[in-house]
């Protein structure tokens, strides 16, 4: 007997193939960009035997985003092409925990980078701020360790939440619907935990943006009063570009988190597809902005780009 395929089944297959192709392109591009950051900093580390605070943050940030994109791509690929893997213990638990761990890690480390730029560049006469400016280089390793530890705690709590509906799971098809209902009931605490991590990073970024804006405005007024030129103006502007780019990325991630809660029950939809496009694009886009704001990374990238080599060969 000939098997007939319904238009709906063909539509779902086409949707899955298209979404996986686009997400794969974005994820692998972002992995390449962040792997480039990690490799350049590691080579500099081998040569100099030391790293400054900015390079330490970029190294951890690049590593977190690289592994986040790897795990997120695998998570998306399996959930799109092999949807029932979510009910296989413990594949879904491990991938979900790794996905949230690296996601929270890269968001919190990005917030640390914004705080670092703010403390290093902003000028205030407050004694506590001066103390932070002097001690920030010693505090950076502890901030990074705290970010990783915080992400690990969220990952452990997430594993406990997801593992509960799977404890009594069996392989029979008659229990599949019950397991799905139990898992969906535990999605809200997962989003709450992730949103808490985003909120903590959001507060740090907001404070950094406001402090840098106020410092930039006061510095500009002092320059106009004294009719002097100062290089710190450029430092303020470069820091503001990096922080504002992360601020935009965070806002889109936060909006996508809220929209995910609303549309998660609807399965495959245009809105969910757009969310995935934004989520997989911005780790690479923001890292690319960081590359072009760092002279060492920018010059190294321009040296290896094929288009630059072609221009040299044409001369």
N, C-alpha and C positions, 0 to 999 in steps of 0.2 A: 504494500500500500504506500502510495506516495505521501510524503509528509508535507503538509501545507504550513507555511510560516505566515503569521498574521502581520499586518502593517505595523502594529504596535511593537511587536518583537523586533522587527527590522529597525524601527525608529530608535528603540532603546539601544540596540547594537551600534547604530550609527552614532548616537550620542556618546556612548562609552568610548568608541574609537576616537572620535574627535576630541573629547575632553582629555583623554589620556595622552594624545599626541601633543596638544597645546601645553598641558601641564608638564609633560616630559621635557619639552623644549625649554620652558621657563626654569624648571628645576635644574637641568644640567647646565644651563647658562649661569645660573646663580652659584652652582657648585664650582664651576670653573673660576668664577670671579673670586669667591672666597678662598678657594685653594691657592689662587695666585697670591692673595694677601698673606696667607699662612706661609707659603714657600719663600716669599721675599723676606719676610721678617725672620724666618728660621735661618736663612742663609746669612742675614745680617747678624743674627745671634751667634752663629758659628764663627764669623769673622771677628766680631767685637768682643765676644765672650760675655756680653751684658746687653740688657735691653732697658730703654727708658720706660717711663710709666705709660706714655701714649702707645708705644709698641706692645707693651704687655696687654693692654686692653684690646688693641686691634687683633693681637694673636688669639686671645680667648674668644673674642667676638667672631673672628673668621672661622675658627674651629667649630664653635657652636652653630653657626649658620650653615656650615658645610654639612655637618651631621644632621642638623634639623631638616635640611632639604633632602638628604638621602632617605631618612626615615619617613618624612612626610610623603615623598614620592612613592615609596613602597606601600605606605598606608593607603594612599589614594588609589594606587594601581590595584591592590587587592580588593579594596572596598568597591571599586567600580567594575572590575572584570570578574571577580570571584566574591560576590556579596556575602555568601554564607560562611566565609572564613571568620566573620565576627562572632559566630557561635561555636567556634572551635577553641577549646581551652588548651594552652594559654596564649595562643598566637595573638588574639585580639588584645588581651591584657598587656602583653609585653610591648607590642607596637604602639598602643595608645599611651602607655607610660613613657616610652622613649620619645614619642612625638611631643608630648606636653613638656617633658623635661627639657629637651633642647629648645623648644619654643620659649618657655619661660626663661631659660638661661640666656638666649640671645636677646630677648627683650630687656631683661634686667642688666645685662652687661652693656647694652646700648644706653640705658639710663645712667650707668656708671660713667660711660664716656662723656655724656652730656654734663654730668656733675663735675667731672674732671676738667673739662673745658671751661666751665663757669668759674671754678675756684682758681684755676691757673691764670685766666685772662682778666676777669673782672677785678676792678679796683675799688675797695671799700676800706674805710678806716676803722671799722669795727674790730675790736680785739679778738673776738672769736673767729672772724673771717680771716684775719691775719694769721692766727694760729693754724687754721686749716690750710692756708696757702703754704705755710712752712712745712707742715707735716703731711701734705697730700701724697707725696711720693712714697712715703712709708705706709700710708693707708691704702694705696691702690691694691696691693696683693690681698689685704684683708677684705676689701670690698669685693674683689673678684671671688675670693673663697666664700664670702657670705652669699653672693649671688648664686653660686653653684650649689651651696648647701640649701638655700631657700628653694631652688628648683628641685633638688633631690627630695626635700620634704613634701613638696606638692606632688611629685611623682609617686612617692610611697602612699600618700593619702589617696591619690587617684587609683592606684592599684587595689587598695582595700575596697574602694567604692565599686570598681568594676568587677572585682573578684566575687562579690557577694551573690549576684544573680547567677554566677556560673558554678557555684559550689555543688549544687544538686543537678547539674546539667547532664542529660543522657544523650546518646546519639540517635535516639528514635525520632522519626519525623513528626510524630504526634505531639512531642513536647517542644517543637521548634517555635510555635507561636507564643507559648507561655514564656519561653526564654526571652523572646524578643520584647514582650511586654515588660518583663522584669528589668531588662537592660535599659529600655527607654525611660523607665521610672527613675533610674539612677543618673540620667543625663544632666538633670538640673544641678545637683551638687558638683558635678564635674565642671560645668560652665561657671558656677559660682567660684570655685577654687581658681580657675584660670583667670576669671575676671578680677579676682583679688590681686593676683600677680600683676596684671595689666594696670590696675588702679595704683598700686604702689609705684610702678615705673612712671605712670602718668604724673603723679604728684612731683616726683623728682625732676622730670623734664619741664613741667610748668614752672617750678621754682627757678630752674636754671635759665629758662627763657626770660622770665621777668627780671631776674637779677642782671643778666647780660644786657637786656634792653635798657635798663636803668643806668647801668655802668656806661654803656655806649652813649646814651643821651647826655650824661653828665660829662663824659670825656669830650664829647663834641662841643659842649658849651664852654669848657675850659680852653679848648683849642681856639675857638672864635674869640674869646676874651683876651688870650695871650698872643693871638696871631702866630701860632707855632704849628708846625707839622710834626706828627708823631706816628711811628710805625705801629703803635698799639691799635690804631684805628683799623688797620687791615686785619690784625689778629682778631679783633672783635667781630668783624664782618665774616671772616672765614669760620669762626666758631658758630656764629649765628646761622650760617648756611647749613652746617652739619646738624645742629640741634633742631632747626626748623624742618629739615628733611626727615629726621627721625620722628618729630612731632606729627608730621603729616602721615608717616607710615603707621604710627601708633593709632591715630584717629581712624584710619581705614581698617586696621586690625580690630579695633574696639567696635566699630560699626558692624564689621563682618561677624564678630562674635555674637552680637545681639541679633543680627539677621539670621545667623545659623540656628539660634535657639528657636526662632519663629518658623523657619522653613525646614528644619531637620526632619520633621515628621512627614514632609511631602516627598522626600526622596529626591529623585533627579528632577531638577527644574532649572530654568534659565537663571534665576537669581542665585542659586547655589553654584552654578557654573561660573558666574561672574565673581562670586566670592572667592572661589578657588583660584581664579586668574589673578586677582589682587593679592591673595595670600602668598602665592608662589612667586610673584614678580618682585615684590618689594624687598625681600632680603638681598636679592642680587642688585636691585636698583640703588638701594641705600649704600651697599658696600661699594658700588661703582662711584657714587658721590664721594665717599670717604677716600677712594683711591685718587681721584682728581683733586682732592683738597690736601693730599699729602705729596710733597714734591718728590720724595724718594720713590714712592709707589707709582706716581704718575710718569716719571721719567723711565722707570723700568718697563712699564706697560707700553709706552710709546716706542720703546726700542724693539719690542717683540711683535708688535702689530704688523701683519702682512702688508697693509696699505702703506705704512711708513717705509718698509723695506722696498716696496715697488717704486716709491718716489725716489729713493736713493739710487736704485738701479737705473732709473730713467735719466738721471743727470749725466 
